[in-house]
Amino acid sequence: MKLKKSALLVDVDNTLFDWFHVWYESFSAMMVEVEKISGIQKEELYHEIRQIHQAAGTSEYSLLLGQIPTLKKMYGDDLLSEMEPAISAFRSARRTHLRLYPLVYETLLGAKASGVKIGAYTESQAFYTAYRFRKLGLDKIVDALFSPPDHEMPKGITPLSLRSKPAKDYQFEHTEHYHTPENELKPNPELLRDIIKVMQVEPRDVVYVGDSLFKDIAMAQSAGVTDVYAEYGASHAKIEYDLLRSVSHWTDEDVEREKKISQKDVQPSFVLDSNFGQICNYIDWK
């Protein structure tokens, strides 16, 4: 018998789209060009890149190339103009590979048509999450987006100064964007309950979908929310993960925290082993 739910809350990265793949293809394309231009093997820059990512608190840092010490020393004020082909390669790869998983859009659209409130919760920072939401067309469907605020900008740089299009092109038409408290990470059942309050629904009416057993599913269960495991998004190619780990913003403390979290035995209530659309096998929208 299917459960009846009136609200859907979803994790974003690796649940709605393949974050690992998009990041890997974009970053790799950029670094291939950096190597061609500078003559420096890209692996020699990874230590510096990791330090920059850790300082920014994200492995998605749009100002990265302008802050790599070795390249700054080589090119000085001409660094960004010299690295324009690398920036273009990153953007081109991102456009090519940023796609929703199969049946995500159709399933969300069907839930929306049934009057379901839809929320999305991610640990990716606001600027990068908002970009993807607009490009993926999720602004037309998702009612509320919850993400951490952005990293601090270097002195003399503002988000406005980085924009090349009119302000309206960076605004959501439908989705309300809320910031979660800084340094609040999954699994945090209290934060999940707070998100549900903002959505103005009851925990018993919510179904939560995520790709991490130890972060998403354990959190939903602790918050008293029906959990659905997006198993299709949980496996990642080793080459992608190894590259991310070598330049990641994760600190040693983050790694230890992940190890402790993953020691728990978590059994999901429902499993989507093939695609997002399988949720309709378990849930009826009321």
Backbone bond lengths (Angstrom), bond angles and torsions (degrees), N, CA, C in turn:
res aa  C-N    CA-C-N  psi(-1)  N-CA   C-N-CA  omega(-1)  CA-C   N-CA-C  phi
1 M - - - 1.463 - - 1.537 110.09 -
2 K 1.314 116.49 132.59 1.455 120.48 -179.18 1.528 111.73 -76.08
3 L 1.343 115.32 149.24 1.459 120.92 173.95 1.525 109.04 -84.83
4 K 1.322 115.38 146.04 1.470 120.09 177.24 1.520 108.91 -100.87
5 K 1.317 116.60 126.64 1.457 122.28 -178.10 1.531 109.76 -135.38
6 S 1.330 115.21 147.96 1.465 120.18 -179.74 1.522 112.59 -114.93
7 A 1.341 116.89 1.32 1.462 120.39 179.38 1.526 109.58 -143.76
8 L 1.316 115.31 140.71 1.465 122.68 -179.31 1.522 108.63 -124.60
9 L 1.323 116.38 125.67 1.464 122.10 177.33 1.525 107.65 -121.70
10 V 1.330 116.11 125.21 1.461 119.89 -174.36 1.520 111.53 -123.66
11 D 1.318 115.25 141.90 1.452 121.23 162.67 1.533 106.45 -66.22
12 V 1.326 117.59 159.96 1.466 120.28 -175.77 1.528 112.09 -106.53
13 D 1.333 116.65 -64.20 1.459 121.05 -174.56 1.520 110.72 -68.79
14 N 1.324 115.78 125.53 1.466 124.55 -179.66 1.524 113.75 68.37
15 T 1.334 115.88 10.21 1.465 121.07 170.26 1.522 109.70 -115.02
16 L 1.332 116.28 -45.75 1.463 120.80 176.97 1.536 111.90 -94.33
17 F 1.319 116.31 -31.13 1.466 120.89 177.41 1.528 108.42 -150.21
18 D 1.338 115.77 165.02 1.462 121.26 -176.26 1.527 109.92 -86.49
19 W 1.329 115.81 89.27 1.463 121.21 -177.95 1.519 111.10 -61.81
20 F 1.312 116.82 -44.67 1.465 120.19 -178.30 1.523 110.93 -56.36
21 H 1.313 117.32 -46.21 1.460 121.53 -176.38 1.530 110.76 -66.12
22 V 1.321 117.04 -44.60 1.467 120.51 179.99 1.520 110.22 -62.21
23 W 1.337 115.83 -46.25 1.469 119.41 179.95 1.527 110.53 -61.20
24 Y 1.315 117.27 -47.67 1.457 121.75 -176.40 1.533 111.41 -61.50
25 E 1.312 117.32 -47.81 1.458 120.59 -177.48 1.529 110.91 -65.42
26 S 1.325 117.23 -41.25 1.467 120.96 -178.60 1.521 111.70 -68.88
27 F 1.319 116.26 -48.76 1.467 121.21 -178.95 1.524 110.48 -64.21
28 S 1.331 116.51 -43.25 1.471 120.17 -179.16 1.527 111.40 -62.78
29 A 1.336 116.80 -43.94 1.463 120.51 179.18 1.531 110.90 -60.41
30 M 1.319 116.10 -41.40 1.461 120.89 178.76 1.530 111.17 -63.42
31 M 1.334 116.55 -45.95 1.461 119.72 -175.07 1.529 112.38 -71.48
32 V 1.322 118.23 -28.77 1.470 120.59 173.94 1.527 109.57 -60.67
33 E 1.328 116.74 -43.19 1.466 120.93 179.32 1.524 111.47 -69.81
34 V 1.335 116.76 -38.60 1.467 120.05 177.15 1.521 110.09 -58.42
35 E 1.320 116.22 -42.41 1.469 121.01 179.31 1.524 111.31 -64.17
36 K 1.346 115.87 -42.79 1.471 119.81 179.09 1.526 111.28 -62.17
37 I 1.321 116.13 -43.64 1.466 120.57 -174.72 1.532 111.39 -72.26
38 S 1.322 116.36 -45.77 1.465 120.68 -172.13 1.523 114.13 -88.87
39 G 1.345 116.00 -23.72 1.457 119.09 -174.59 1.513 113.29 79.45
40 I 1.318 116.81 3.22 1.468 122.28 178.93 1.519 108.84 -96.08
41 Q 1.315 117.26 130.59 1.450 119.75 177.32 1.528 109.49 -61.65
42 K 1.311 115.45 132.36 1.469 120.06 -172.49 1.523 112.75 -57.84
43 E 1.342 116.80 -34.03 1.464 119.87 -179.22 1.526 112.32 -62.34
44 E 1.335 117.11 -25.90 1.459 120.91 179.83 1.526 111.98 -71.04
45 L 1.331 116.62 -16.23 1.465 120.70 -178.91 1.530 112.49 -97.51
46 Y 1.329 117.41 -8.12 1.461 120.13 -172.25 1.530 112.97 -63.29
47 H 1.323 117.89 -36.39 1.465 119.85 179.97 1.531 110.30 -63.24
48 E 1.319 116.72 -45.10 1.465 120.69 179.01 1.529 110.21 -64.20
49 I 1.327 116.09 -41.00 1.470 120.45 -179.84 1.525 110.39 -62.62
50 R 1.338 116.40 -42.05 1.462 118.95 -179.75 1.531 110.92 -62.61
51 Q 1.311 117.36 -39.64 1.466 120.23 178.64 1.531 111.09 -62.67
52 I 1.326 116.39 -40.57 1.467 120.64 178.54 1.526 110.50 -65.43
53 H 1.326 116.59 -44.63 1.467 120.99 178.46 1.529 111.18 -61.45
54 Q 1.320 117.35 -40.00 1.460 120.28 179.71 1.528 110.84 -66.21
55 A 1.314 116.59 -39.26 1.472 120.17 178.93 1.523 110.85 -65.73
56 A 1.344 116.80 -34.52 1.468 121.37 -179.50 1.522 112.37 -84.09
57 G 1.347 116.58 -17.50 1.456 120.25 -179.17 1.510 113.77 75.57
58 T 1.335 116.77 21.62 1.465 121.20 -179.94 1.520 109.97 -156.54
59 S 1.337 115.92 148.44 1.464 121.27 174.09 1.524 110.99 -92.28
60 E 1.330 115.81 5.11 1.468 122.19 174.18 1.527 106.52 -117.26
61 Y 1.294 116.90 93.44 1.464 120.33 -174.27 1.515 109.20 -126.16
62 S 1.307 116.20 107.74 1.471 120.78 -172.22 1.529 112.87 -67.95
63 L 1.334 117.97 -17.96 1.463 121.19 -179.02 1.526 112.24 -97.54
64 L 1.312 116.56 11.20 1.465 121.85 -171.86 1.523 113.72 -53.91
65 L 1.326 117.73 -54.65 1.462 120.15 -171.91 1.525 112.45 -59.64
66 G 1.312 116.78 -33.17 1.457 120.25 -178.65 1.512 114.07 -75.69
67 Q 1.338 116.42 -4.00 1.468 119.23 -176.44 1.527 114.16 -119.95
68 I 1.305 118.67 3.18 1.467 120.77 179.45 1.533 108.75 -75.27
69 P 1.338 118.47 114.80 1.470 121.34 -172.61 1.524 114.90 -53.88
70 T 1.325 117.51 -42.98 1.469 120.03 -178.58 1.526 111.37 -61.79
71 L 1.319 116.39 -40.91 1.467 120.04 179.82 1.525 111.10 -73.89
72 K 1.314 117.39 -36.25 1.474 120.27 176.72 1.520 110.59 -60.99
73 K 1.321 115.38 -39.66 1.463 120.04 179.74 1.529 111.14 -66.67
74 M 1.319 116.57 -36.05 1.466 121.08 -178.77 1.521 112.98 -73.18
75 Y 1.347 116.06 -41.72 1.467 119.60 -168.18 1.528 114.75 -114.73
76 G 1.310 117.91 -14.93 1.460 120.37 179.28 1.512 112.34 56.53
77 D 1.315 116.44 -132.15 1.463 121.69 -176.95 1.530 113.00 -69.17
78 D 1.318 116.85 -14.02 1.470 120.48 -179.27 1.529 112.48 -90.39
79 L 1.326 117.59 5.40 1.462 121.20 -171.71 1.526 112.76 -56.22
80 L 1.315 117.50 -52.83 1.469 119.37 -175.02 1.520 112.76 -67.66
81 S 1.327 116.58 -36.30 1.472 118.38 177.90 1.529 110.59 -68.08
82 E 1.327 117.52 -36.43 1.462 120.85 177.18 1.525 111.39 -67.55
83 M 1.320 115.61 -32.09 1.460 120.47 -176.29 1.529 113.36 -93.45
84 E 1.316 117.43 11.55 1.461 120.44 -179.30 1.537 112.64 -55.53
85 P 1.345 119.51 -41.58 1.475 118.38 177.27 1.531 112.86 -60.71
86 A 1.321 117.47 -32.75 1.468 121.06 178.86 1.523 110.28 -70.55
87 I 1.324 116.44 -40.57 1.465 121.03 178.13 1.526 109.89 -64.52
88 S 1.330 115.93 -42.70 1.471 120.15 178.75 1.529 111.43 -63.83
89 A 1.344 116.68 -38.23 1.469 120.89 179.48 1.521 110.44 -64.63
90 F 1.326 116.21 -39.94 1.469 120.82 177.95 1.527 110.18 -61.40
91 R 1.321 115.96 -48.74 1.464 120.10 -177.12 1.525 111.84 -65.61
92 S 1.314 116.47 -39.24 1.462 120.04 179.46 1.529 110.97 -64.51
93 A 1.324 117.32 -44.29 1.466 120.94 179.38 1.521 110.66 -65.05
94 R 1.312 116.56 -38.62 1.469 119.88 178.69 1.525 110.62 -63.18
95 R 1.324 117.46 -43.87 1.462 120.62 178.25 1.531 111.19 -61.58
96 T 1.303 116.12 -39.87 1.465 121.04 -176.95 1.527 112.23 -68.22
97 H 1.323 117.75 -39.92 1.462 121.31 -168.88 1.529 114.64 -102.19
98 L 1.320 118.10 -9.95 1.469 119.76 -179.94 1.524 109.35 -78.65
99 R 1.322 115.71 101.74 1.464 123.02 -178.55 1.524 109.70 -142.68
100 L 1.322 116.86 144.30 1.451 120.30 172.62 1.520 109.85 -68.17
101 Y 1.313 115.66 151.63 1.459 119.69 171.29 1.536 109.43 -63.41
102 P 1.335 117.21 157.72 1.472 120.37 178.10 1.533 112.24 -55.12
103 L 1.324 114.26 137.10 1.473 124.77 174.58 1.527 114.99 69.30
104 V 1.323 117.71 4.87 1.471 118.84 176.83 1.526 110.37 -65.87
105 Y 1.335 115.98 -53.34 1.465 119.17 -175.45 1.524 111.45 -62.32
106 E 1.327 116.28 -45.65 1.459 120.55 -177.37 1.531 111.46 -63.50
107 T 1.331 116.10 -39.86 1.463 120.25 -178.52 1.529 111.10 -69.79
108 L 1.324 116.02 -43.04 1.470 119.29 177.32 1.525 110.75 -63.63
109 L 1.326 115.82 -40.18 1.463 120.34 179.70 1.531 110.64 -62.92
110 G 1.328 116.43 -40.97 1.457 120.18 178.46 1.513 112.35 -65.19
111 A 1.328 116.51 -40.75 1.463 120.73 177.16 1.528 110.16 -63.80
112 K 1.320 115.37 -43.04 1.469 120.51 179.43 1.529 111.11 -60.92
113 A 1.320 116.59 -42.04 1.461 121.50 -179.88 1.526 111.65 -65.18
114 S 1.323 116.52 -23.23 1.465 121.22 178.90 1.521 112.25 -87.06
115 G 1.343 116.33 1.53 1.455 120.28 177.66 1.513 114.80 89.87
116 V 1.338 116.80 13.16 1.459 121.33 -178.86 1.527 110.75 -75.23
117 K 1.338 116.76 137.44 1.460 121.08 171.29 1.516 107.83 -79.59
118 I 1.337 116.19 131.93 1.461 120.29 -176.43 1.526 110.28 -120.99
119 G 1.320 115.42 126.54 1.455 121.68 176.64 1.517 110.28 -124.04
120 A 1.333 116.94 156.99 1.455 122.36 178.28 1.520 108.75 -134.22
121 Y 1.331 115.98 137.41 1.463 121.80 -176.40 1.526 109.17 -129.80
122 T 1.326 116.78 122.99 1.455 121.57 -178.54 1.515 110.81 -135.90
123 E 1.334 115.48 155.91 1.463 120.68 173.94 1.527 111.48 -96.29
124 S 1.320 117.69 -1.59 1.467 120.69 174.15 1.526 109.54 -73.72
125 Q 1.321 116.74 145.51 1.458 120.46 -174.39 1.528 112.44 -68.86
126 A 1.328 114.35 161.80 1.462 122.20 -166.79 1.531 113.67 -59.18
127 F 1.321 118.00 -48.41 1.467 121.69 -173.95 1.525 111.22 -59.38
128 Y 1.328 116.05 -47.31 1.458 121.06 -175.78 1.529 110.85 -72.71
129 T 1.332 116.22 -37.45 1.462 120.51 177.80 1.524 110.94 -65.27
130 A 1.324 116.97 -44.42 1.470 120.94 -178.91 1.527 110.91 -62.82
131 Y 1.324 116.76 -39.80 1.474 120.16 177.34 1.524 110.16 -57.63
132 R 1.327 116.25 -48.74 1.463 119.74 -177.29 1.529 111.44 -66.33
133 F 1.315 116.36 -38.37 1.469 119.18 179.25 1.518 111.30 -59.60
134 R 1.329 115.78 -43.75 1.459 119.00 179.94 1.528 110.74 -65.94
135 K 1.321 117.04 -45.75 1.461 121.13 -176.80 1.525 112.28 -66.73
136 L 1.322 116.86 -31.36 1.461 120.88 -177.82 1.526 113.25 -88.80
137 G 1.329 116.35 -2.95 1.456 119.77 178.35 1.518 114.48 77.31
138 L 1.324 117.21 15.19 1.468 120.40 -177.28 1.525 112.29 -76.65
139 D 1.321 116.90 -19.03 1.471 120.98 178.50 1.528 111.21 -59.67
140 K 1.311 117.17 -26.84 1.464 120.77 -177.97 1.529 112.38 -79.69
141 I 1.345 116.59 -12.68 1.460 119.77 -172.24 1.527 113.35 -120.10
142 V 1.332 116.73 -45.66 1.462 121.20 -174.11 1.530 110.23 -77.74
143 D 1.328 116.13 129.39 1.465 120.66 -178.16 1.517 112.80 -78.70
144 A 1.343 116.78 -38.99 1.459 120.42 -175.40 1.523 110.35 -140.98
145 L 1.321 115.80 133.21 1.455 122.77 177.95 1.520 108.48 -116.45
146 F 1.328 116.88 132.33 1.461 122.85 -179.78 1.526 108.84 -120.49
147 S 1.332 115.92 120.30 1.461 120.60 179.83 1.522 109.61 -148.09
148 P 1.334 118.31 160.90 1.467 120.33 174.09 1.525 110.30 -65.59
149 P 1.331 116.88 158.73 1.472 119.47 174.38 1.524 109.80 -70.16
150 D 1.326 116.30 173.02 1.462 121.10 -178.38 1.518 112.14 -77.94
151 H 1.328 115.18 162.18 1.461 121.52 173.53 1.524 109.45 -67.74
152 E 1.308 116.47 162.24 1.462 120.67 176.51 1.527 109.89 -70.60
153 M 1.319 115.16 144.41 1.460 120.73 178.48 1.533 110.02 -88.46
154 P 1.344 117.49 148.97 1.461 120.11 173.58 1.527 110.54 -59.79
155 K 1.295 116.34 155.52 1.452 121.85 -179.09 1.527 110.76 -56.15
156 G 1.325 116.28 131.31 1.458 121.45 177.68 1.513 114.31 90.69
157 I 1.349 116.34 -3.90 1.468 120.60 179.54 1.523 109.55 -118.01
158 T 1.311 116.04 134.02 1.464 121.49 176.52 1.526 108.33 -125.19
159 P 1.345 117.73 158.37 1.467 119.40 175.96 1.530 112.23 -54.54
160 L 1.332 115.53 -35.07 1.459 120.44 -179.41 1.522 111.46 -63.92
161 S 1.334 115.92 -37.95 1.461 119.63 -177.67 1.524 112.84 -70.33
162 L 1.342 116.93 -17.72 1.456 120.94 -179.63 1.529 112.42 -88.89
163 R 1.321 115.94 -9.76 1.458 119.31 -175.13 1.521 111.68 -87.07
164 S 1.338 114.75 138.08 1.460 120.11 -179.06 1.526 111.65 -110.19
165 K 1.344 116.97 -3.09 1.459 121.15 -177.69 1.522 109.78 -120.41
166 P 1.341 118.01 167.28 1.463 120.76 177.15 1.521 111.80 -59.07
167 A 1.337 116.57 153.61 1.458 121.96 -175.65 1.523 112.55 -56.04
168 K 1.321 117.09 -35.14 1.468 120.91 -177.13 1.530 112.12 -62.72
169 D 1.341 116.46 -25.97 1.462 120.08 -179.95 1.525 112.30 -72.02
170 Y 1.330 116.61 -11.85 1.460 120.80 -179.22 1.529 111.72 -108.04
171 Q 1.314 117.23 3.29 1.456 121.40 -177.08 1.522 111.01 -103.11
172 F 1.333 115.25 148.60 1.462 120.47 174.39 1.516 109.91 -78.34
173 E 1.311 115.90 143.85 1.462 120.74 175.16 1.526 111.19 -85.98
174 H 1.314 116.65 -35.58 1.467 120.66 -174.93 1.524 113.35 -122.36
175 T 1.317 117.10 -48.14 1.465 121.85 -173.58 1.530 112.01 -64.92
176 E 1.332 115.92 134.59 1.468 121.89 170.87 1.523 107.51 -90.68
177 H 1.332 116.61 127.18 1.464 121.05 -176.24 1.525 109.79 -104.43
178 Y 1.325 116.26 118.99 1.461 122.63 179.37 1.524 109.64 -113.87
179 H 1.340 115.89 146.52 1.457 120.42 177.54 1.523 110.55 -99.52
180 T 1.321 115.72 131.38 1.455 120.57 173.35 1.531 108.36 -79.42
181 P 1.340 117.81 158.39 1.470 120.04 -179.63 1.531 111.44 -60.16
182 E 1.315 116.54 144.13 1.465 120.49 178.76 1.517 110.52 -60.66
183 N 1.323 114.41 142.30 1.470 122.64 176.34 1.525 114.16 65.88
184 E 1.313 117.32 12.57 1.470 120.70 173.44 1.527 107.65 -92.90
185 L 1.309 116.61 116.87 1.454 121.34 -172.70 1.522 112.07 -119.81
186 K 1.313 115.90 157.92 1.453 121.08 171.89 1.539 108.49 -69.71
187 P 1.332 118.79 149.20 1.469 127.30 -2.02 1.524 110.98 -88.45
188 N 1.310 117.47 119.69 1.460 122.89 -179.07 1.524 108.31 -131.23
189 P 1.321 118.19 92.84 1.468 120.11 -176.48 1.521 113.74 -62.32
190 E 1.347 116.75 -30.28 1.463 119.26 178.78 1.528 110.74 -66.44
191 L 1.327 116.18 -40.98 1.464 119.86 177.70 1.524 110.25 -65.33
192 L 1.316 116.61 -38.82 1.461 119.94 177.72 1.528 110.54 -62.68
193 R 1.315 116.77 -41.42 1.471 120.06 177.47 1.533 110.54 -64.02
194 D 1.339 116.81 -38.17 1.470 120.27 178.19 1.531 110.61 -64.05
195 I 1.322 116.63 -40.66 1.469 121.09 177.82 1.523 110.13 -61.26
196 I 1.316 116.34 -42.90 1.462 121.09 179.96 1.533 110.88 -64.17
197 K 1.322 116.35 -35.55 1.469 119.85 176.64 1.523 110.80 -64.43
198 V 1.330 115.80 -42.88 1.465 119.80 178.55 1.526 110.37 -61.22
199 M 1.315 116.87 -35.63 1.475 121.23 178.39 1.529 111.83 -73.40
200 Q 1.343 116.01 -9.72 1.472 122.72 177.91 1.536 111.69 60.62
201 V 1.327 114.38 46.70 1.461 121.24 174.78 1.528 108.00 -133.39
202 E 1.315 115.88 168.37 1.460 121.67 179.01 1.526 109.98 -96.60
203 P 1.337 117.55 143.70 1.473 120.03 179.40 1.529 113.44 -52.37
204 R 1.314 117.09 -35.74 1.475 119.63 -177.97 1.531 112.40 -67.85
205 D 1.338 116.39 -18.32 1.466 120.32 -178.76 1.532 113.02 -95.31
206 V 1.341 116.07 0.14 1.466 121.21 -172.98 1.525 110.81 -103.93
207 V 1.329 115.96 141.91 1.458 121.92 165.84 1.525 107.17 -117.25
208 Y 1.324 116.06 133.71 1.469 121.96 -177.26 1.525 109.36 -113.93
209 V 1.343 116.41 132.06 1.458 122.10 -178.42 1.523 109.48 -119.35
210 G 1.336 116.66 129.90 1.457 120.32 177.89 1.510 112.25 -155.25
211 D 1.351 116.50 161.78 1.464 121.10 -174.47 1.525 113.92 -96.52
212 S 1.332 118.23 -4.09 1.464 120.69 -178.63 1.522 110.63 -110.94
213 L 1.327 115.77 119.66 1.467 119.74 176.94 1.521 111.05 -60.13
214 F 1.325 116.10 -42.64 1.451 120.57 -169.80 1.523 113.41 -85.26
215 K 1.323 116.85 -23.51 1.464 120.21 177.93 1.522 111.66 -100.29
216 D 1.326 116.26 -56.25 1.469 120.69 -173.97 1.525 112.74 -77.98
217 I 1.317 116.60 -54.43 1.457 120.19 -173.10 1.531 111.19 -69.20
218 A 1.323 117.25 -45.31 1.469 120.33 178.11 1.526 110.88 -61.23
219 M 1.331 116.74 -38.75 1.464 120.95 179.75 1.524 111.09 -65.32
220 A 1.328 117.03 -45.88 1.462 120.64 179.80 1.528 110.88 -61.72
221 Q 1.321 116.58 -43.43 1.459 119.86 -179.43 1.530 111.25 -64.11
222 S 1.330 116.85 -40.04 1.467 120.29 178.78 1.521 112.00 -67.42
223 A 1.338 116.28 -27.18 1.467 120.72 -179.66 1.526 112.37 -88.66
224 G 1.329 117.05 -0.81 1.460 120.12 179.77 1.518 113.18 75.37
225 V 1.335 116.14 31.87 1.461 121.80 -177.33 1.533 108.68 -114.97
226 T 1.315 117.50 139.60 1.462 121.60 176.95 1.527 109.71 -60.26
227 D 1.334 116.09 128.75 1.463 120.88 -175.34 1.513 112.07 -109.75
228 V 1.344 115.37 143.69 1.459 122.64 175.43 1.527 107.43 -132.56
229 Y 1.315 115.81 124.68 1.466 122.07 -175.62 1.524 110.78 -92.06
230 A 1.337 116.47 116.84 1.468 122.08 177.39 1.527 108.60 -83.27
231 E 1.315 116.15 75.21 1.462 121.56 -175.17 1.522 111.62 -62.81
232 Y 1.327 117.47 -29.67 1.469 121.09 -179.12 1.525 111.70 -60.81
233 G 1.331 118.08 -22.77 1.461 120.95 -178.26 1.514 114.00 -100.21
234 A 1.326 117.20 3.06 1.460 120.30 -171.77 1.526 113.98 -88.82
235 S 1.317 118.36 -19.03 1.468 120.45 -178.13 1.527 109.99 -96.60
236 H 1.339 115.25 136.76 1.462 120.55 -177.37 1.529 109.35 -132.13
237 A 1.312 115.75 144.09 1.457 120.08 178.75 1.530 109.87 -62.83
238 K 1.324 116.15 138.53 1.459 121.08 -176.84 1.526 111.62 -59.84
239 I 1.332 116.97 -40.38 1.463 120.05 -178.30 1.530 110.92 -62.20
240 E 1.336 116.51 -37.01 1.459 120.97 178.55 1.527 110.82 -67.51
241 Y 1.318 115.36 -46.24 1.463 119.95 -177.65 1.526 111.11 -66.83
242 D 1.343 117.25 -39.77 1.459 120.43 -179.17 1.524 111.47 -64.11
243 L 1.332 117.38 -40.08 1.462 119.94 178.15 1.525 110.29 -65.65
244 L 1.322 116.76 -45.49 1.461 119.71 178.86 1.521 110.86 -58.52
245 R 1.318 116.96 -44.51 1.457 120.56 -178.08 1.526 111.70 -61.61
246 S 1.331 117.72 -33.02 1.468 121.21 -177.29 1.527 112.72 -74.18
247 V 1.334 117.67 -20.42 1.476 119.73 -178.76 1.535 111.53 -125.50
248 S 1.309 117.02 10.28 1.453 121.14 -170.91 1.528 113.34 -69.69
249 H 1.330 115.08 156.97 1.460 121.08 173.65 1.523 111.55 -78.68
250 W 1.325 117.50 -7.20 1.462 120.13 179.55 1.530 110.82 -59.86
251 T 1.311 115.45 132.06 1.457 120.42 175.07 1.526 108.89 -90.57
252 D 1.334 116.64 171.91 1.463 120.24 176.53 1.528 110.27 -60.54
253 E 1.346 115.81 -35.35 1.463 119.92 178.05 1.526 111.09 -65.19
254 D 1.340 116.34 -38.51 1.472 120.60 177.41 1.529 110.80 -61.83
255 V 1.324 115.70 -42.19 1.457 120.30 -179.17 1.524 110.72 -63.90
256 E 1.328 116.24 -42.67 1.464 120.15 178.37 1.521 111.12 -63.98
257 R 1.326 115.65 -40.02 1.467 120.29 178.27 1.523 110.62 -61.42
258 E 1.336 116.36 -42.92 1.460 121.11 178.86 1.528 110.66 -61.58
259 K 1.331 116.52 -40.54 1.461 120.33 -179.89 1.529 110.84 -61.89
260 K 1.334 115.82 -43.03 1.467 119.78 -178.75 1.526 110.97 -66.07
261 I 1.329 115.70 -42.24 1.465 120.31 180.00 1.524 110.70 -61.18
262 S 1.341 115.58 -42.03 1.469 120.25 -173.45 1.520 113.59 -76.03
263 Q 1.327 117.55 -3.30 1.461 120.37 177.89 1.531 112.12 -80.65
264 K 1.316 117.05 -11.79 1.463 120.59 -179.14 1.527 110.84 -75.11
265 D 1.307 115.04 151.24 1.471 120.87 175.57 1.522 107.79 -95.85
266 V 1.315 116.35 109.53 1.456 121.41 -176.65 1.522 109.47 -117.26
267 Q 1.318 116.32 124.99 1.467 122.06 178.36 1.525 108.99 -113.45
268 P 1.334 117.70 113.73 1.467 119.60 -178.07 1.521 111.83 -70.24
269 S 1.328 115.27 153.17 1.466 120.66 177.99 1.529 111.26 -75.28
270 F 1.329 115.47 -40.09 1.466 121.13 179.09 1.527 108.56 -137.77
271 V 1.331 116.59 150.34 1.462 121.05 -176.19 1.532 110.01 -128.55
272 L 1.341 115.48 132.03 1.467 122.22 171.72 1.526 106.16 -105.93
273 D 1.322 116.83 98.50 1.460 119.38 -174.77 1.522 113.35 -91.48
274 S 1.328 117.19 -10.39 1.463 120.33 -175.59 1.524 112.87 -120.05
275 N 1.335 117.16 -49.60 1.459 120.13 -177.78 1.525 110.73 -160.88
276 F 1.319 114.75 166.46 1.462 121.91 -176.82 1.523 111.94 -62.77
277 G 1.322 116.54 -31.83 1.458 120.71 -177.38 1.512 114.29 -62.12
278 Q 1.335 117.01 -18.58 1.464 120.71 178.99 1.525 113.20 -63.53
279 I 1.322 117.26 -15.24 1.459 119.59 178.85 1.532 111.00 -59.09
280 C 1.321 116.21 -27.46 1.467 120.47 180.00 1.534 112.35 -69.65
281 N 1.340 117.05 -11.70 1.464 120.47 174.46 1.524 111.54 -76.07
282 Y 1.332 115.58 -19.07 1.463 120.36 -173.96 1.524 114.34 -116.69
283 I 1.337 116.10 -24.93 1.463 120.73 -171.38 1.527 111.14 -122.81
284 D 1.324 115.56 134.45 1.459 122.45 168.64 1.515 107.89 -107.25
285 W 1.307 116.88 137.05 1.464 120.70 179.35 1.520 108.98 -89.04
286 K 1.329 115.87 127.03 1.461 119.36 -178.27 1.518 110.82 -111.94
